[in-house]
Amino acid sequence: MGEASNITLQFLGAGGAFTRIYGTTCSVLSLGDERWLIDCGRQAPDQLHAAGIAWHDIFGQLVTHVHGDHTYGLEDFAFSRFFFAKGEMGAVREGGPRPKLVCHSAVEEELWESLRSSLRYVPPPLPPKSGTLDTYFETVAAYASEPPADNPWHHAESFRAGALTVHATETEHVPGKPSTALTIEVGDGKVAWWSGDSTVDAEALVALEPRTTVFFHDCTFVEYPGQVHGSFAALEKLPEVVRRKLVLMHHEDDLQDHRVRAEALGFRVALPGQRFDLTTGQREPTLAD
């Protein structure tokens, strides 16, 4: 991993697909002077604007999987950087730097399926309909991979870009759909872990705990057949050593009905604006504290 003086993660949105209170998924991962976005949901353009962050401040984008609450802000990101300059940073169409894009190759394929109907159309002198993801982003190739397990794509892929080293590992979300968790290296053999959207794999979390500073796991308090998220009923069965490192995110607007019980079990709850130091796993104090 490249040198980064500090590694933090700030939640812009901490809620799930149907939240009207907590904002859809978008977080800023800061590695020293580099800012990366983890996912870019439909509310992301407004969330970044409210936080005083411009698209031109973003070094790169990580994508866990393709659902609207994780990716529908990416058209705005791509076009804003392609057509507009800001300060000394030129527009991509005029030779300015493309933001980096890191995601599992199976996720990348679905991402282009989602974005191609708009992004393939590019202005002259480029040929009509010649746009690709690489027109707008510098897509980063994996430097290592693990062979397929239950699906035809790689079980995991590893990436390095700038100060970032991250491993994208397939998870169980919607059956048959590419979806990944992110294991982010934070130095000294330690990692921070981000679920994306995933059911609870207790065995994997327990195995990863000794070298993990903090887990961020999506959480739903509603039980239903064919669960596709981190069920709180499953999360609360995790060993205490894992629970006390785990931050519940991607929750819905019923959070306050369950927050007391969650915190009594050692969980922390993510809210918009919160920032975490990933080297220690601790949340940084805010004025509200």
C-alpha atoms as a printed R data frame, in Angstrom:
    type eleno elety resid chain resno       x       y       z
1   ATOM     1    CA   MET     A     1   0.000   0.000   0.000
2   ATOM     2    CA   GLY     A     2   1.222   3.508  -0.781
3   ATOM     3    CA   GLU     A     3   1.996   5.941   2.000
4   ATOM     4    CA   ALA     A     4  -1.025   7.605   3.625
5   ATOM     5    CA   SER     A     5  -0.618   9.739   6.738
6   ATOM     6    CA   ASN     A     6  -4.130   8.942   7.930
7   ATOM     7    CA   ILE     A     7  -6.929   6.680   6.794
8   ATOM     8    CA   THR     A     8 -10.494   7.670   7.559
9   ATOM     9    CA   LEU     A     9 -13.993   6.889   6.362
10  ATOM    10    CA   GLN     A    10 -16.817   9.437   6.482
11  ATOM    11    CA   PHE     A    11 -20.438   8.488   5.977
12  ATOM    12    CA   LEU     A    12 -22.315  10.855   3.674
13  ATOM    13    CA   GLY     A    13 -25.278   8.504   3.561
14  ATOM    14    CA   ALA     A    14 -25.673   5.662   6.051
15  ATOM    15    CA   GLY     A    15 -29.089   4.273   5.112
16  ATOM    16    CA   GLY     A    16 -30.477   1.537   2.930
17  ATOM    17    CA   ALA     A    17 -32.374   1.513  -0.337
18  ATOM    18    CA   PHE     A    18 -35.649   2.832   1.079
19  ATOM    19    CA   THR     A    19 -34.468   5.340   3.660
20  ATOM    20    CA   ARG     A    20 -35.900   8.846   3.717
21  ATOM    21    CA   ILE     A    21 -33.944   9.870   6.823
22  ATOM    22    CA   TYR     A    22 -30.388   8.542   6.671
23  ATOM    23    CA   GLY     A    23 -29.406   8.951   3.019
24  ATOM    24    CA   THR     A    24 -28.530   6.241   0.502
25  ATOM    25    CA   THR     A    25 -25.096   4.686   0.415
26  ATOM    26    CA   CYS     A    26 -22.080   6.887  -0.252
27  ATOM    27    CA   SER     A    27 -18.967   7.199   1.897
28  ATOM    28    CA   VAL     A    28 -15.662   9.019   1.518
29  ATOM    29    CA   LEU     A    29 -12.547   6.934   2.144
30  ATOM    30    CA   SER     A    30  -9.571   9.253   2.705
31  ATOM    31    CA   LEU     A    31  -6.056   7.869   2.312
32  ATOM    32    CA   GLY     A    32  -3.876  10.835   3.143
33  ATOM    33    CA   ASP     A    33  -4.664  13.358   0.404
34  ATOM    34    CA   GLU     A    34  -6.566  10.852  -1.762
35  ATOM    35    CA   ARG     A    35 -10.345  10.763  -1.569
36  ATOM    36    CA   TRP     A    36 -12.150   7.662  -2.750
37  ATOM    37    CA   LEU     A    37 -15.895   7.085  -2.804
38  ATOM    38    CA   ILE     A    38 -17.276   3.762  -1.651
39  ATOM    39    CA   ASP     A    39 -20.403   3.315  -3.735
40  ATOM    40    CA   CYS     A    40 -22.323   6.241  -5.189
41  ATOM    41    CA   GLY     A    41 -26.068   5.975  -4.623
42  ATOM    42    CA   ARG     A    42 -28.799   8.033  -6.206
43  ATOM    43    CA   GLN     A    43 -28.512  10.757  -3.551
44  ATOM    44    CA   ALA     A    44 -24.715  10.983  -3.793
45  ATOM    45    CA   PRO     A    45 -24.512  14.159  -5.943
46  ATOM    46    CA   ASP     A    46 -26.516  16.108  -3.359
47  ATOM    47    CA   GLN     A    47 -24.705  14.461  -0.436
48  ATOM    48    CA   LEU     A    48 -21.295  15.482  -1.770
49  ATOM    49    CA   HIS     A    49 -22.518  19.012  -2.500
50  ATOM    50    CA   ALA     A    50 -23.862  19.364   1.057
51  ATOM    51    CA   ALA     A    51 -20.501  18.191   2.428
52  ATOM    52    CA   GLY     A    52 -18.617  20.740   0.312
53  ATOM    53    CA   ILE     A    53 -16.964  18.046  -1.810
54  ATOM    54    CA   ALA     A    54 -16.779  18.417  -5.602
55  ATOM    55    CA   TRP     A    55 -16.532  15.562  -8.081
56  ATOM    56    CA   HIS     A    56 -13.098  16.997  -8.959
57  ATOM    57    CA   ASP     A    57 -11.963  16.345  -5.369
58  ATOM    58    CA   ILE     A    58 -12.474  12.595  -5.844
59  ATOM    59    CA   PHE     A    59  -9.420  10.524  -6.779
60  ATOM    60    CA   GLY     A    60 -11.260   7.269  -7.329
61  ATOM    61    CA   GLN     A    61 -14.462   5.258  -7.004
62  ATOM    62    CA   LEU     A    62 -15.042   1.815  -5.492
63  ATOM    63    CA   VAL     A    63 -18.223  -0.090  -6.364
64  ATOM    64    CA   THR     A    64 -19.425  -3.111  -4.388
65  ATOM    65    CA   HIS     A    65 -22.354  -4.059  -6.643
66  ATOM    66    CA   VAL     A    66 -24.919  -2.600  -9.011
67  ATOM    67    CA   HIS     A    67 -28.152  -1.468  -7.373
68  ATOM    68    CA   GLY     A    68 -29.592   2.031  -7.568
69  ATOM    69    CA   ASP     A    69 -28.836   2.955  -3.969
70  ATOM    70    CA   HIS     A    70 -25.177   2.133  -4.667
71  ATOM    71    CA   THR     A    71 -24.575   3.274  -8.254
72  ATOM    72    CA   TYR     A    72 -27.218   5.676  -9.584
73  ATOM    73    CA   GLY     A    73 -25.024   8.705  -8.818
74  ATOM    74    CA   LEU     A    74 -22.299   7.515 -11.183
75  ATOM    75    CA   GLU     A    75 -23.754   9.044 -14.344
76  ATOM    76    CA   ASP     A    76 -23.538  12.466 -12.682
77  ATOM    77    CA   PHE     A    77 -19.937  11.728 -11.616
78  ATOM    78    CA   ALA     A    78 -18.894  10.565 -15.092
79  ATOM    79    CA   PHE     A    79 -20.446  13.444 -17.031
80  ATOM    80    CA   SER     A    80 -19.357  16.125 -14.552
81  ATOM    81    CA   ARG     A    81 -15.714  15.112 -14.786
82  ATOM    82    CA   PHE     A    82 -15.871  14.496 -18.552
83  ATOM    83    CA   PHE     A    83 -17.367  17.845 -19.566
84  ATOM    84    CA   PHE     A    84 -16.280  20.311 -16.877
85  ATOM    85    CA   ALA     A    85 -12.975  21.632 -15.551
86  ATOM    86    CA   LYS     A    86 -12.488  22.931 -12.021
87  ATOM    87    CA   GLY     A    87  -9.534  25.036 -10.940
88  ATOM    88    CA   GLU     A    88  -6.372  23.534 -12.356
89  ATOM    89    CA   MET     A    89  -8.049  20.205 -13.122
90  ATOM    90    CA   GLY     A    90  -9.106  19.984 -16.741
91  ATOM    91    CA   ALA     A    91 -12.150  18.207 -18.077
92  ATOM    92    CA   VAL     A    92 -11.543  14.585 -19.057
93  ATOM    93    CA   ARG     A    93 -12.574  15.346 -22.664
94  ATOM    94    CA   GLU     A    94  -9.778  17.941 -22.778
95  ATOM    95    CA   GLY     A    95  -7.123  15.621 -21.381
96  ATOM    96    CA   GLY     A    96  -7.824  16.042 -17.670
97  ATOM    97    CA   PRO     A    97  -7.283  13.067 -15.368
98  ATOM    98    CA   ARG     A    98  -9.925  10.369 -15.258
99  ATOM    99    CA   PRO     A    99 -11.010   9.282 -11.777
100 ATOM   100    CA   LYS     A   100  -9.951   5.732 -11.023
101 ATOM   101    CA   LEU     A   101 -12.578   2.986 -10.867
102 ATOM   102    CA   VAL     A   102 -12.060  -0.129  -8.758
103 ATOM   103    CA   CYS     A   103 -14.533  -2.995  -8.748
104 ATOM   104    CA   HIS     A   104 -14.613  -6.730  -9.275
105 ATOM   105    CA   SER     A   105 -14.642  -7.617 -12.983
106 ATOM   106    CA   ALA     A   106 -18.094  -9.239 -12.697
107 ATOM   107    CA   VAL     A   107 -19.431  -6.083 -11.036
108 ATOM   108    CA   GLU     A   108 -17.778  -3.937 -13.731
109 ATOM   109    CA   GLU     A   109 -19.626  -5.880 -16.428
110 ATOM   110    CA   GLU     A   110 -22.978  -5.194 -14.774
111 ATOM   111    CA   LEU     A   111 -22.015  -1.579 -14.118
112 ATOM   112    CA   TRP     A   112 -21.510  -0.968 -17.813
113 ATOM   113    CA   GLU     A   113 -24.837  -2.657 -18.583
114 ATOM   114    CA   SER     A   114 -26.454  -0.124 -16.245
115 ATOM   115    CA   LEU     A   115 -24.601   2.958 -17.542
116 ATOM   116    CA   ARG     A   116 -24.094   2.234 -21.231
117 ATOM   117    CA   SER     A   117 -27.430   3.658 -22.408
118 ATOM   118    CA   SER     A   118 -26.178   7.132 -21.436
119 ATOM   119    CA   LEU     A   119 -22.385   6.936 -21.338
120 ATOM   120    CA   ARG     A   120 -21.869   5.380 -24.772
121 ATOM   121    CA   TYR     A   121 -22.979   8.634 -26.410
122 ATOM   122    CA   VAL     A   122 -19.956  10.919 -26.758
123 ATOM   123    CA   PRO     A   123 -19.469  14.194 -28.656
124 ATOM   124    CA   PRO     A   124 -17.260  14.713 -31.728
125 ATOM   125    CA   PRO     A   125 -14.486  14.194 -32.556
126 ATOM   126    CA   LEU     A   126 -15.097  10.835 -30.868
127 ATOM   127    CA   PRO     A   127 -17.086   8.363 -32.983
128 ATOM   128    CA   PRO     A   128 -20.817   8.193 -32.143
129 ATOM   129    CA   LYS     A   129 -21.751   5.610 -29.519
130 ATOM   130    CA   SER     A   130 -18.065   4.845 -28.863
131 ATOM   131    CA   GLY     A   131 -18.098   5.660 -25.156
132 ATOM   132    CA   THR     A   132 -17.008   3.009 -22.652
133 ATOM   133    CA   LEU     A   133 -16.291   3.054 -18.932
134 ATOM   134    CA   ASP     A   134 -12.676   3.833 -19.834
135 ATOM   135    CA   THR     A   135 -13.821   6.983 -21.618
136 ATOM   136    CA   TYR     A   136 -14.795   8.429 -18.235
137 ATOM   137    CA   PHE     A   137 -12.856   6.426 -15.643
138 ATOM   138    CA   GLU     A   138  -9.450   4.830 -15.415
139 ATOM   139    CA   THR     A   139 -10.555   1.285 -14.707
140 ATOM   140    CA   VAL     A   140  -8.033  -0.516 -12.496
141 ATOM   141    CA   ALA     A   141  -7.218  -4.138 -13.320
142 ATOM   142    CA   ALA     A   142  -6.830  -6.691 -10.550
143 ATOM   143    CA   TYR     A   143  -3.266  -7.706  -9.747
144 ATOM   144    CA   ALA     A   144  -4.381 -11.031  -8.231
145 ATOM   145    CA   SER     A   145  -7.487 -13.195  -8.074
146 ATOM   146    CA   GLU     A   146  -8.924 -16.302  -6.457
147 ATOM   147    CA   PRO     A   147 -10.595 -18.980  -8.598
148 ATOM   148    CA   PRO     A   148 -14.386 -19.272  -8.798
149 ATOM   149    CA   ALA     A   149 -16.278 -20.867  -5.928
150 ATOM   150    CA   ASP     A   150 -20.072 -21.091  -6.293
151 ATOM   151    CA   ASN     A   151 -20.311 -18.673  -9.237
152 ATOM   152    CA   PRO     A   152 -18.546 -18.484 -12.625
153 ATOM   153    CA   TRP     A   153 -16.571 -15.331 -11.724
154 ATOM   154    CA   HIS     A   154 -13.482 -15.025  -9.515
155 ATOM   155    CA   HIS     A   155 -14.235 -15.515  -5.848
156 ATOM   156    CA   ALA     A   156 -12.017 -12.522  -5.041
157 ATOM   157    CA   GLU     A   157  -9.918  -9.929  -6.849
158 ATOM   158    CA   SER     A   158  -7.193  -7.674  -5.421
159 ATOM   159    CA   PHE     A   159  -6.374  -4.131  -6.509
160 ATOM   160    CA   ARG     A   160  -3.739  -1.464  -5.965
161 ATOM   161    CA   ALA     A   161  -4.177   2.143  -7.030
162 ATOM   162    CA   GLY     A   162  -2.579   5.224  -5.535
163 ATOM   163    CA   ALA     A   163  -2.436   4.710  -1.772
164 ATOM   164    CA   LEU     A   164  -5.175   2.056  -1.866
165 ATOM   165    CA   THR     A   165  -4.838  -1.697  -1.556
166 ATOM   166    CA   VAL     A   166  -8.209  -3.450  -1.446
167 ATOM   167    CA   HIS     A   167  -9.589  -6.934  -1.920
168 ATOM   168    CA   ALA     A   168 -13.090  -7.405  -3.390
169 ATOM   169    CA   THR     A   169 -14.562 -10.737  -2.291
170 ATOM   170    CA   GLU     A   170 -17.882 -12.102  -3.482
171 ATOM   171    CA   THR     A   171 -20.679 -12.222  -0.936
172 ATOM   172    CA   GLU     A   172 -24.163 -13.696  -0.775
173 ATOM   173    CA   HIS     A   173 -26.611 -10.931  -1.667
174 ATOM   174    CA   VAL     A   174 -29.230 -11.463  -4.390
175 ATOM   175    CA   PRO     A   175 -28.759 -15.047  -5.652
176 ATOM   176    CA   GLY     A   176 -26.760 -15.165  -8.867
177 ATOM   177    CA   LYS     A   177 -25.832 -11.463  -8.762
178 ATOM   178    CA   PRO     A   178 -22.206 -10.249  -8.498
179 ATOM   179    CA   SER     A   179 -21.806  -8.502  -5.149
180 ATOM   180    CA   THR     A   180 -18.667  -7.959  -3.104
181 ATOM   181    CA   ALA     A   181 -17.310  -7.007   0.285
182 ATOM   182    CA   LEU     A   182 -14.212  -4.816   0.495
183 ATOM   183    CA   THR     A   183 -11.215  -5.607   2.680
184 ATOM   184    CA   ILE     A   184  -9.153  -2.417   2.875
185 ATOM   185    CA   GLU     A   185  -5.537  -2.615   4.014
186 ATOM   186    CA   VAL     A   186  -4.790   0.033   6.640
187 ATOM   187    CA   GLY     A   187  -1.168  -0.815   7.511
188 ATOM   188    CA   ASP     A   188   0.755  -3.058   9.910
189 ATOM   189    CA   GLY     A   189  -1.111  -6.104   8.630
190 ATOM   190    CA   LYS     A   190  -4.473  -4.657   9.695
191 ATOM   191    CA   VAL     A   191  -7.603  -4.229   7.576
192 ATOM   192    CA   ALA     A   192 -10.986  -2.514   7.666
193 ATOM   193    CA   TRP     A   193 -13.916  -4.484   6.257
194 ATOM   194    CA   TRP     A   194 -16.964  -3.188   4.365
195 ATOM   195    CA   SER     A   195 -19.851  -5.527   3.563
196 ATOM   196    CA   GLY     A   196 -21.497  -3.803   0.611
197 ATOM   197    CA   ASP     A   197 -24.813  -5.653   0.759
198 ATOM   198    CA   SER     A   198 -24.512  -9.143   2.163
199 ATOM   199    CA   THR     A   199 -26.102 -11.744   4.335
200 ATOM   200    CA   VAL     A   200 -24.152 -12.574   7.488
201 ATOM   201    CA   ASP     A   201 -21.214 -14.948   7.062
202 ATOM   202    CA   ALA     A   202 -20.360 -15.460  10.718
203 ATOM   203    CA   GLU     A   203 -17.506 -17.885  10.025
204 ATOM   204    CA   ALA     A   204 -15.762 -15.419   7.730
205 ATOM   205    CA   LEU     A   205 -16.191 -12.508  10.145
206 ATOM   206    CA   VAL     A   206 -14.803 -14.486  13.065
207 ATOM   207    CA   ALA     A   207 -11.823 -15.630  10.994
208 ATOM   208    CA   LEU     A   208 -11.076 -12.063   9.906
209 ATOM   209    CA   GLU     A   209 -11.536 -10.456  13.344
210 ATOM   210    CA   PRO     A   210  -7.964 -10.753  14.703
211 ATOM   211    CA   ARG     A   211  -6.568  -8.440  12.019
212 ATOM   212    CA   THR     A   212  -9.638  -6.230  11.512
213 ATOM   213    CA   THR     A   213  -9.846  -2.804  13.146
214 ATOM   214    CA   VAL     A   214 -13.505  -2.237  12.228
215 ATOM   215    CA   PHE     A   215 -16.324  -4.010  10.391
216 ATOM   216    CA   PHE     A   216 -19.020  -2.026   8.568
217 ATOM   217    CA   HIS     A   217 -22.007  -4.310   7.931
218 ATOM   218    CA   ASP     A   218 -25.345  -3.609   6.299
219 ATOM   219    CA   CYS     A   219 -28.200  -4.339   8.671
220 ATOM   220    CA   THR     A   220 -31.917  -4.919   8.473
221 ATOM   221    CA   PHE     A   221 -34.160  -5.395  11.482
222 ATOM   222    CA   VAL     A   222 -36.910  -6.970   9.350
223 ATOM   223    CA   GLU     A   223 -36.934 -10.724   8.858
224 ATOM   224    CA   TYR     A   224 -38.276 -12.023   5.555
225 ATOM   225    CA   PRO     A   225 -37.929 -15.117   3.347
226 ATOM   226    CA   GLY     A   226 -35.001 -14.943   0.963
227 ATOM   227    CA   GLN     A   227 -33.044 -12.489   3.124
228 ATOM   228    CA   VAL     A   228 -30.478 -10.509   1.084
229 ATOM   229    CA   HIS     A   229 -29.029  -8.243   3.795
230 ATOM   230    CA   GLY     A   230 -27.354  -8.522   7.164
231 ATOM   231    CA   SER     A   231 -30.170  -9.700   9.374
232 ATOM   232    CA   PHE     A   232 -29.906  -8.238  12.876
233 ATOM   233    CA   ALA     A   233 -31.115 -11.592  14.208
234 ATOM   234    CA   ALA     A   234 -27.962 -13.143  12.725
235 ATOM   235    CA   LEU     A   235 -25.657 -10.247  13.608
236 ATOM   236    CA   GLU     A   236 -26.610 -10.329  17.290
237 ATOM   237    CA   LYS     A   237 -25.432 -13.958  17.476
238 ATOM   238    CA   LEU     A   238 -21.870 -12.984  16.571
239 ATOM   239    CA   PRO     A   239 -19.234 -13.268  19.321
240 ATOM   240    CA   GLU     A   240 -18.852 -10.153  21.453
241 ATOM   241    CA   VAL     A   241 -15.325  -9.534  20.152
242 ATOM   242    CA   VAL     A   242 -16.793  -9.116  16.654
243 ATOM   243    CA   ARG     A   243 -19.875  -7.154  17.763
244 ATOM   244    CA   ARG     A   244 -17.736  -4.531  19.492
245 ATOM   245    CA   LYS     A   245 -15.811  -3.915  16.277
246 ATOM   246    CA   LEU     A   246 -18.930  -3.798  14.116
247 ATOM   247    CA   VAL     A   247 -20.731  -0.688  12.867
248 ATOM   248    CA   LEU     A   248 -24.291  -1.166  11.608
249 ATOM   249    CA   MET     A   249 -24.951   0.699   8.358
250 ATOM   250    CA   HIS     A   250 -27.369   0.566   5.416
251 ATOM   251    CA   HIS     A   251 -30.204   0.395   7.903
252 ATOM   252    CA   GLU     A   252 -33.704   1.697   7.235
253 ATOM   253    CA   ASP     A   253 -35.796   4.336   8.958
254 ATOM   254    CA   ASP     A   254 -36.873   1.997  11.773
255 ATOM   255    CA   LEU     A   255 -33.369   2.278  13.263
256 ATOM   256    CA   GLN     A   256 -34.473   4.162  16.382
257 ATOM   257    CA   ASP     A   257 -36.891   1.354  17.288
258 ATOM   258    CA   HIS     A   258 -33.918  -0.999  17.686
259 ATOM   259    CA   ARG     A   259 -30.941   1.211  18.494
260 ATOM   260    CA   VAL     A   260 -30.970   0.748  22.284
261 ATOM   261    CA   ARG     A   261 -30.846  -3.038  21.974
262 ATOM   262    CA   ALA     A   262 -28.152  -2.874  19.283
263 ATOM   263    CA   GLU     A   263 -25.892  -0.624  21.317
264 ATOM   264    CA   ALA     A   264 -26.434  -2.709  24.462
265 ATOM   265    CA   LEU     A   265 -24.977  -5.648  22.528
266 ATOM   266    CA   GLY     A   266 -21.862  -3.629  21.684
267 ATOM   267    CA   PHE     A   267 -22.732  -2.575  18.146
268 ATOM   268    CA   ARG     A   268 -22.147   0.969  16.968
269 ATOM   269    CA   VAL     A   269 -24.608   2.630  14.596
270 ATOM   270    CA   ALA     A   270 -23.554   4.633  11.544
271 ATOM   271    CA   LEU     A   271 -25.172   8.016  10.951
272 ATOM   272    CA   PRO     A   272 -24.575  10.546   8.159
273 ATOM   273    CA   GLY     A   273 -21.566  12.755   8.809
274 ATOM   274    CA   GLN     A   274 -19.781  10.367  11.152
275 ATOM   275    CA   ARG     A   275 -16.089   9.777  10.497
276 ATOM   276    CA   PHE     A   276 -14.063   6.731  11.551
277 ATOM   277    CA   ASP     A   277 -10.299   6.353  11.893
278 ATOM   278    CA   LEU     A   278  -9.695   3.054  10.119
279 ATOM   279    CA   THR     A   279  -6.284   2.467  11.687
280 ATOM   280    CA   THR     A   280  -7.847   2.322  15.155
281 ATOM   281    CA   GLY     A   281 -11.442   1.484  14.255
282 ATOM   282    CA   GLN     A   282 -12.690   4.330  16.450
283 ATOM   283    CA   ARG     A   283 -15.227   6.999  15.542
284 ATOM   284    CA   GLU     A   284 -13.890  10.519  15.628
285 ATOM   285    CA   PRO     A   285 -15.750  12.908  17.976
286 ATOM   286    CA   THR     A   286 -18.200  15.400  16.508
287 ATOM   287    CA   LEU     A   287 -19.711  18.621  17.843
288 ATOM   288    CA   ALA     A   288 -22.868  16.650  18.641
289 ATOM   289    CA   ASP     A   289 -20.998  14.410  21.106
